[in-house]
């Protein structure tokens, strides 16, 4: 019997978490793990995914659609917070274990359903220590560890970088790759560091 995992990521857009989901599927496919990607219909992640690496299951994004799409797998990996309740439901019905990766430092819900979902998870991986701290403070009995994100694998275009430098001769140029979300990414610190360096 071949081990199978369902990766669940129903985000509408495509940011770092979706890239990390994509990279994990690519790497696990190299060692022969049977994989399913449960992703939002019409979503960028679903569009980008190579069907030879994972079976694709398009969903609406609601908990019931996640529950239905995660049947027949050995473990569920929830890559974003919207899908935790679908994984919990699948666990309650068929005892399929699930793990959660937390990539944001947003506060966690403290209502009974969120508590049940996080405490029943087999494990919670946080991509940074401050995210793990939030999980541990909210749910002290949850099994949590820090696993930092891997490299995105994107290659810098040297010609494009030279063209940008050419437009701003004798200026200090600081680049940033990531969502323009100051609360999560801290662009204000990048701007302040650039001012000091200049």
C-alpha positions in Angstrom: 0.0 0.0 0.0 1.3 3.5 -0.9 1.2 6.2 1.6 -1.0 9.2 0.6 -1.3 12.7 1.7 -3.8 15.4 0.9 -2.5 19.0 0.9 -5.3 21.4 1.5 -4.8 25.0 0.5 -8.0 26.9 -0.5 -6.5 30.4 -0.5 -7.9 32.6 -3.3 -4.5 34.1 -4.3 -1.0 32.9 -4.7 1.5 34.1 -2.1 4.3 32.5 -0.1 2.1 29.8 1.5 0.9 28.6 -1.9 4.4 28.6 -3.2 5.5 26.5 -0.2 2.6 24.1 -0.8 3.7 23.8 -4.5 7.4 23.2 -3.5 6.5 20.5 -0.9 4.4 18.6 -3.4 7.2 18.8 -6.0 9.7 17.4 -3.5 7.5 14.7 -2.1 6.7 13.5 -5.7 10.4 12.8 -6.2 10.3 10.1 -3.5 7.1 8.6 -4.7 4.6 9.8 -2.2 1.0 9.7 -3.6 -0.5 13.1 -3.2 -3.7 15.0 -3.6 -4.0 18.7 -3.8 -7.3 20.1 -2.5 -7.5 23.7 -3.7 -10.0 26.3 -4.6 -11.7 26.1 -8.0 -10.3 28.7 -10.5 -7.5 29.3 -8.0 -3.9 30.0 -9.1 -2.5 27.1 -7.1 -4.7 24.6 -8.8 -3.9 26.1 -12.2 -0.2 26.0 -11.6 0.0 22.4 -10.3 1.4 19.7 -12.5 -1.1 16.8 -12.5 1.6 14.2 -12.7 2.7 15.2 -9.2 -0.6 15.3 -7.4 -4.3 14.4 -8.1 -6.2 17.7 -8.2 -9.5 18.1 -6.4 -11.2 21.5 -6.9 -13.4 22.7 -4.1 -15.5 25.8 -3.2 -13.3 26.3 -0.1 -15.9 25.7 2.6 -15.4 23.1 5.4 -17.8 20.5 3.8 -16.1 20.7 0.4 -12.7 20.1 2.2 -14.2 17.2 4.1 -15.5 15.6 1.0 -12.3 16.1 -1.0 -10.1 14.6 1.7 -11.6 11.1 1.6 -9.3 8.1 0.9 -6.0 9.6 2.1 -3.7 8.6 5.0 -3.0 12.0 6.3 -4.1 15.6 5.7 -1.8 18.6 5.7 -3.7 21.8 6.1 -1.6 24.7 4.7 -3.9 27.6 5.7 -6.4 28.3 8.5 -9.7 28.2 6.5 -9.5 24.5 6.1 -8.9 23.4 9.6 -12.6 22.7 10.2 -12.9 20.5 7.2 -9.9 18.5 8.4 -11.4 18.2 11.9 -14.6 16.9 10.4 -12.8 14.3 8.3 -10.8 13.2 11.4 -14.0 12.8 13.5 -15.7 10.8 10.8 -12.9 8.6 9.5 -10.1 9.2 12.0 -7.7 10.5 9.3 -4.9 12.4 11.2 -4.1 15.9 10.1 -1.4 18.4 10.7 -1.5 22.2 10.3 1.1 24.6 9.0 0.7 28.1 10.4 2.4 30.9 8.4 0.8 34.0 9.9 1.0 35.5 13.3 -2.8 36.4 13.4 -4.5 35.6 16.7 -6.2 32.2 16.8 -9.9 31.8 17.6 -10.6 30.8 21.1 -14.1 29.4 20.6 -14.9 25.8 21.3 -14.6 24.7 17.6 -11.2 26.3 17.1 -10.0 24.8 20.3 -11.2 21.3 19.2 -9.6 21.7 15.8 -6.2 22.7 17.0 -6.0 20.3 20.0 -7.0 17.3 17.8 -4.3 18.1 15.2 -1.5 15.5 15.2 1.0 18.4 15.0 1.2 22.1 14.2 4.2 23.4 12.3 4.8 27.1 12.6 7.2 28.8 10.2 8.6 31.2 12.8 9.1 31.2 16.6 6.6 34.1 17.2 3.9 32.2 15.3 4.6 29.1 17.5 4.4 31.3 20.6 0.9 32.4 19.6 -0.2 28.8 19.1 1.4 27.6 22.4 -0.1 30.5 24.4 -3.6 29.9 22.9 -3.5 26.1 23.0 -0.8 25.0 25.5 -1.5 21.3 24.9 -1.1 21.4 21.1 1.9 19.7 19.7 3.9 22.5 18.1 7.3 22.9 16.5 9.0 25.5 14.3 9.9 24.6 10.7 11.1 27.5 8.7 10.0 27.9 5.1 12.4 26.7 2.4 13.8 28.7 -0.5 11.2 29.7 -3.1 13.5 28.5 -5.9 13.0 31.7 -7.9 16.0 32.8 -9.9 17.0 36.5 -10.1 17.1 38.0 -13.6 20.4 39.8 -13.7 19.5 41.7 -16.9 16.4 43.0 -15.3 18.3 44.0 -12.1 20.9 45.8 -14.2 18.1 47.7 -16.1 16.6 48.8 -12.8 20.0 50.0 -11.6 20.5 51.9 -14.8 17.3 53.9 -14.3 18.6 55.1 -10.9 22.3 55.7 -11.3 24.2 56.5 -8.1 21.2 55.6 -5.9 21.0 52.9 -3.3 18.4 50.4 -4.4 16.8 48.0 -1.9 14.5 45.2 -3.2 11.9 43.2 -1.4 10.2 40.0 -2.6 6.9 39.4 -0.8 3.4 40.6 -0.4 2.9 44.3 0.3 1.5 43.6 3.7 3.4 45.7 6.3 1.8 44.0 9.3 3.1 40.5 8.1 6.2 41.5 6.2 7.4 44.7 8.0 8.2 46.8 5.0 8.5 49.8 7.3 11.7 48.3 8.7 13.1 47.7 5.2 12.4 51.4 4.3 14.0 52.6 7.5 17.0 50.4 6.9 17.3 51.7 3.4 17.2 55.3 4.7 20.0 54.6 7.2 22.1 52.8 4.6 21.7 55.7 2.1 
